[in-house]
C-alpha cells in the first residue's frame, strides 16, 4: 500500500511557540498570551491588547489556542475531533507521528494555523517577533524526527527586509519552502514590495507555497459569516495569486522557481486557466486585442504547468480530479491532509486509494512523487 507524503499538514500554535526559548527578549513584555472567556468558551490569544482570532462578523480569522498551561480547552473551534491536542499542538512529536501512522502517511510538511490569518497585529516589530519565534519553534519540533517531519518558513510580506532575512535563516534551519498568502491585506503577490521576497526564495532554492488564508480585507469585509469566509474568502485568495503569478510575469522572471497553490482543491484550475487564456491576446484567443492589455506572461498558463513549475493541491474526493489530471497531466497535483483542521477528511489516503477512476501510477504521483519533486526532498 502506498504511504502518502503529505504536502500540506498543519500545527496549532501554543504558549510554547512564544516562550522564552524562541521569543525576542527585547519584546518580553509584549509576547502573545492566552485568555479564557469562561468555563465553557473557547480560548483566545491576547496580542498587543487585541483578542485574536476574530470569530464573527467581517474579517473573521482562524487560529484559536487549544490549551492553556497544558490543559486542553473544552471548546476547540476549527480542530478535527480525530486530532488530540497533543498531536495538534505537537506538544508530543510522538503523538503526531502515531497519528501519521494511523492515517497511512510516511512524511508530512508542516504549515502554521494562526499565520493563515492577516493581520495578526498591526505592529510590524511584533509581527516580525512572532514570525521568527514560530519558525524557530517549528524548526525545533521537526528536528526531533527530520526524516518524517518537514516545515515551511513563515514571513511577513509587508516587511520585505525582515522577510528576506527570515527566508535565508529558514533555509539554514532546514525549511523546505516559503509560505505566502494569496493577498496580504491590500498587498498583491506581484506588487513591488514583494519582489525581494520572490528573489530571496529563488536565490535560496526554496519553492514558494501559496496557501489559502483569511488575509484579503476587501473579501473579508463582505463575507461576514463563517460559511461565507470559508467557502469564498479563504478559497479565492489562491485563485487571485495564481492569476497574478501567471499574468504579471513572476513565473517568467523566476523560471526555475517552483510555485504551488494549496488547499483550494483542483476544481477551479480548469475554469481559471481557460478564462486567462481567453483574455491573453495569444493567437486563437477568443477575446479581441483590447482585452489582453495587462497580460505580461510570455506563455499561456498550461505551459507553465506542463513544464513542472506550477503545482496545485487537490481534495481526494473531488469529482473533477480525473478531468483535471487528463487536462493538465498527473505531475502537478500534491496531496495535503490538512491535519489537524476541523474540515479535513479523516483517513483521506485510504479514501483516495479506493478510487477506481484514477490509475495506480497516477495515485502514486499524486500521493508521493509530486510532493518529493515540488519540495526537492
C-alpha positions in Angstrom: 0.0 0.0 0.0 1.2 3.5 -0.8 2.1 5.7 2.1 1.5 9.3 1.5 4.0 12.2 1.5 1.7 14.9 2.9 2.5 18.2 1.2 0.2 20.3 3.5 -0.3 19.4 7.1 -0.6 21.9 10.0 0.3 22.6 13.6 -1.7 24.7 16.1 0.4 27.3 17.9 0.5 27.2 21.7 2.1 29.1 24.6 5.3 27.2 23.8 5.5 28.8 20.4 6.2 32.2 22.0 8.0 31.0 25.1 11.4 32.4 26.3 13.3 29.8 24.2 12.0 31.3 21.0 10.9 34.8 21.9 12.8 38.0 21.3 13.8 39.3 24.8 13.6 42.9 23.6 9.8 42.4 23.4 9.4 40.3 26.5 6.5 42.4 27.9 4.6 42.1 24.6 4.5 38.4 24.0 1.2 36.9 23.0 -0.8 35.4 25.9 -3.8 33.2 26.2 -7.0 34.3 27.9 -10.2 32.5 28.9 -13.7 33.6 28.0 -15.4 31.4 30.6 -15.5 27.8 31.7 -17.3 26.6 28.6 -16.0 29.0 26.0 -13.0 28.9 23.6 -9.6 30.3 24.5 -8.3 33.4 22.7 -4.9 34.9 22.1 -4.3 38.4 23.5 -1.9 40.1 21.2 -1.0 43.7 22.0 -4.3 44.4 23.8 -6.3 42.9 20.9 -8.0 39.5 21.1 -7.3 37.0 18.3 -8.9 35.5 16.3 -12.0 37.4 15.2 -14.8 34.8 15.4 -17.8 36.6 14.0 -18.7 39.4 11.7 -16.4 40.9 8.9 -12.8 39.7 8.5 -13.1 36.5 10.5 -9.9 34.6 11.2 -8.6 31.2 12.3 -6.1 30.1 15.0 -7.8 29.6 18.4 -5.4 28.3 21.0 -6.3 24.7 22.1 -4.9 24.7 25.6 -3.6 26.9 28.4 -0.9 25.8 30.8 -1.0 22.4 29.1 -4.7 21.9 29.9 -7.0 21.4 26.9 -9.8 23.8 26.4 -13.4 22.5 26.4 -14.1 24.2 23.1 -11.6 24.0 20.3 -13.0 25.7 17.2 -11.6 24.6 13.9 -10.0 21.4 15.1 -11.0 17.9 14.0 -12.4 15.6 16.6 -9.9 13.0 15.3 -6.9 15.1 16.4 -5.9 15.0 20.0 -4.4 18.3 21.3 -1.0 16.6 22.0 -0.8 16.0 18.2 -2.5 19.2 17.0 -0.1 21.4 19.0 2.8 18.9 18.6 3.5 19.1 22.3 4.3 15.5 21.7 6.0 14.8 18.4 5.5 11.1 19.2 1.7 11.7 19.2 1.9 13.4 15.7 3.9 10.5 14.3 1.5 8.0 15.7 -1.3 9.9 14.0 0.5 9.8 10.7 1.0 6.1 11.1 -2.8 5.6 11.7 -3.5 7.6 8.6 -1.0 5.9 6.3 1.4 8.8 6.0 5.1 8.5 5.7 6.1 12.2 5.8 4.4 15.5 6.5 5.2 19.1 5.6 4.0 21.4 8.5 2.3 24.7 7.9 1.0 27.1 10.6 -2.5 27.8 11.7 -2.7 31.3 13.1 -0.4 32.7 10.4 -3.1 31.8 7.8 -4.7 35.0 9.0 -3.7 38.6 8.4 -3.3 40.9 10.2 -2.5 39.2 13.5 -1.1 42.5 14.7 -0.7 45.9 13.2 2.7 46.5 14.8 5.5 45.4 12.5 8.1 44.8 15.1 5.7 42.5 17.0 4.7 40.7 13.8 8.4 40.0 13.0 9.0 38.7 16.5 6.0 36.3 16.2 7.2 35.2 12.8 10.7 34.5 14.0 9.5 32.7 17.1 7.2 30.5 15.2 9.9 29.5 12.7 12.4 28.7 15.4 9.8 26.7 17.3 8.6 24.6 14.3 12.2 24.0 13.2 13.0 22.6 16.7 9.9 20.4 16.6 10.6 18.9 13.3 14.3 18.4 14.1 13.1 15.6 16.5 12.2 13.5 13.5 13.6 15.2 10.4 13.2 12.1 8.2 9.4 12.3 8.6 8.6 15.9 9.6 9.4 19.0 7.4 8.4 22.6 7.7 7.9 25.8 5.7 9.1 29.3 6.6 6.5 31.9 7.6 7.2 35.5 6.7 5.6 38.9 7.0 5.4 40.2 3.4 4.6 43.8 4.3 8.1 43.9 5.9 10.2 42.7 2.9 13.6 43.2 4.5 12.7 41.2 7.6 11.1 38.6 5.3 14.3 38.2 3.2 16.3 37.7 6.4 13.9 35.1 7.6 13.9 33.2 4.3 17.7 33.0 4.5 17.5 31.9 8.2 14.8 29.4 7.4 17.0 27.8 4.7 19.8 27.5 7.3 17.4 25.9 9.8 16.1 23.3 7.3 12.9 24.8 5.9 11.7 23.2 2.6 9.6 26.1 1.3 8.4 29.7 1.9 4.7 30.2 2.6 2.8 33.1 1.1 -0.8 34.1 1.4 -2.6 34.9 -1.9 -3.2 38.5 -0.8 -1.7 40.1 2.4 -4.1 42.9 3.5 -4.0 45.0 0.4 -0.7 43.8 -0.9 -0.9 41.7 -4.0 1.5 38.9 -4.7 3.2 40.8 -7.5 3.3 44.3 -6.0 6.8 45.9 -6.0 7.4 45.3 -2.2 7.1 41.5 -2.9 9.9 41.4 -5.5 12.7 41.0 -2.9 10.8 38.1 -1.4 10.5 36.3 -4.7 14.2 36.9 -5.4 15.2 35.6 -2.0 13.2 32.4 -2.5 14.8 32.0 -5.9 18.3 32.6 -4.6 17.9 30.1 -1.7 16.4 27.5 -3.9 13.3 27.3 -1.7 9.9 26.8 -3.6 7.0 29.1 -2.8 3.8 27.7 -1.5 0.8 30.0 -1.8 -1.7 28.9 0.8 -5.3 29.8 1.3 -5.9 32.2 4.1 -8.1 34.8 5.9 -6.0 37.7 4.6 -7.8 39.8 2.0 -9.6 42.7 3.7 -12.0 43.5 0.9 -13.3 40.0 0.6 -13.4 39.6 4.4 -15.5 42.7 4.7 -18.3 41.5 2.5 -18.2 37.8 3.6 -19.2 38.1 7.2 -20.4 34.6 8.3 -18.3 31.5 8.9 -19.8 29.9 5.8 -19.0 32.9 3.7 -15.4 33.3 4.7 -14.7 29.6 4.4 -16.5 28.9 1.1 -15.5 32.2 -0.6 -12.9 34.5 1.0 -10.5 31.8 2.2 -10.6 30.0 -1.2 -10.5 32.9 -3.6 -7.2 34.3 -2.4 -5.3 31.4 -4.0 -7.0 32.0 -7.3 -6.1 35.7 -7.3 -2.5 34.7 -6.6 -2.4 32.1 -9.4 -3.7 34.7 -11.9 -1.1 37.2 -11.0 1.8 34.8 -10.9 1.0 33.9 -14.5 -0.3 37.1 -15.9 2.2 39.5 -14.3 5.3 37.6 -15.3 6.5 36.2 -12.0 6.8 32.7 -13.5 8.9 34.2 -16.3 11.2 36.2 -14.1 12.0 33.2 -12.0 11.7 30.2 -14.4 13.5 27.8 -12.0 11.3 28.7 -9.0 8.6 26.1 -8.2 5.3 27.6 -7.1 2.3 25.7 -5.5 -1.2 26.8 -4.7 -2.5 24.8 -1.8 -5.8 23.9 0.0 -8.1 25.2 -2.6 -8.7 21.9 -4.4 -8.4 21.3 -8.1 -11.8 22.1 -9.5 -11.1 25.8 -10.1 -8.0 25.3 -12.1 -9.5 24.3 -15.5 -12.0 27.2 -15.4 -9.5 29.9 -14.4 -6.9 28.6 -16.9 -9.4 28.8 -19.7 -10.5 32.3 -18.6 -6.9 33.6 -18.5 -6.3 32.1 -22.0 -9.4 33.8 -23.4 -8.0 37.2 -22.5 -4.3 36.6 -23.1 -4.1 38.1 -26.6 -2.4 34.9 -27.8 -3.2 33.6 -31.3 -6.6 31.8 -31.1 -7.8 33.6 -28.0 -11.5 34.3 -28.2 -11.3 37.9 -26.9 -10.0 40.7 -29.2 -6.8 42.6 -28.8 -8.1 45.3 -26.5 -8.9 42.7 -23.8 -5.3 41.4 -23.2 -3.7 44.6 -22.1 -2.1 43.9 -18.8 -1.2 40.3 -19.5 2.6 40.1 -19.2 3.1 36.4 -19.3 5.3 35.1 -22.1 3.3 31.9 -22.3 -0.2 30.6 -21.6 -0.9 29.1 -18.2 -0.8 25.5 -19.3 2.8 25.7 -20.5 4.0 26.8 -17.0 2.1 23.8 -15.5 3.3 21.3 -18.0 6.9 22.3 -17.7 6.8 21.4 -14.0 6.9 24.9 -12.5 3.4 25.1 -11.1 1.7 22.7 -8.7 -1.7 22.6 -7.0 -3.3 20.9 -4.1 -6.3 18.7 -4.5 -9.0 17.1 -2.4 -9.1 13.3 -2.5 -12.8 13.1 -3.2 -13.1 15.8 -5.8 -15.3 14.7 -8.7 -13.4 16.8 -11.3 -10.0 15.3 -10.3 -9.8 12.8 -13.2 -10.7 15.5 -15.6 -8.0 17.8 -14.1 -5.4 15.0 -14.5 -6.5 14.4 -18.1 -6.3 18.1 -18.9 -3.0 19.0 -17.2 -1.3 15.7 -16.5 -0.6 13.9 -13.3 2.7 15.7 -12.5 1.3 18.9 -10.9 -1.0 17.8 -8.1 0.1 17.4 -4.5 -1.8 15.7 -1.6 -2.4 17.6 1.6 -4.1 16.1 4.7 -4.9 19.4 6.4 -4.3 17.7 9.8 -5.5 18.8 12.4 -8.1 21.3 11.0 -11.8 20.7 11.5 -12.9 20.4 7.9 -10.4 17.8 6.9 -11.3 14.3 5.7 -10.3 11.6 8.2 -8.2 8.8 6.6 -8.1 10.7 3.4 -5.3 8.5 2.0 -7.5 5.4 2.2 -10.4 7.2 0.6 -8.2 8.2 -2.3 -6.7 4.8 -2.8 -10.1 3.3 -3.1 -11.0 5.4 -6.1 -11.4 3.4 -9.3 -11.3 6.4 -11.7 -7.6 7.2 -11.3 -4.7 4.9 -12.3 -2.4 3.3 -9.8 0.5 5.1 -11.4 -1.2 8.5 -11.1 -2.2 7.7 -7.5 1.5 7.3 -6.6 2.4 10.5 -8.3 -0.3 12.4 -6.5 0.4 10.9 -3.1 4.2 10.8 -3.2 6.2 11.7 -6.2 4.9 15.2 -6.8 5.5 16.2 -3.2 9.0 14.9 -3.5 9.6 16.9 -6.6 7.9 20.2 -5.5 9.8 20.4 -2.2 13.0 18.9 -3.6 13.1 16.2 -1.0 
